[in-house]
């Protein structure tokens, strides 16, 4: 089994020492995605729905680096800093995954890397490797 690593160019990747997507055989693992732009600036401060939607857009971009789509996602983990905003975050999740919802968990955490971040997603996907 080969392991492929795909970076997104995020400034956090080099600083923390990770890559956005790792493919191990038929499985893809997408590192936590937040509502940051390509320059690492947090977008939509204070708006949980908009942050969730942007973070999921970033997840989609990461999946595409390894040839996957949202339909290939089998598991999502959702980290929120305020569980009372779960409905806004959940609505964005439901809109993006549509008719192919993954197994999902949402938990409240004490903080994310930037205090303006309200939500972070990580996902695992199944994409059979080409023969």
Secondary structure, 3 states (H helix, E strand, C coil): CCEEEECCCCHHHHHHCCCCEEEECCEEEEEEECCECCCCCECCCCCHHHHHHHHHHHHHHHHHHCCCCHHHEEEEEEEECCHHHHHHHHHHHHHHHCCCCCEEEEEECCCCCCCCCCEEEEEEEECCCCC
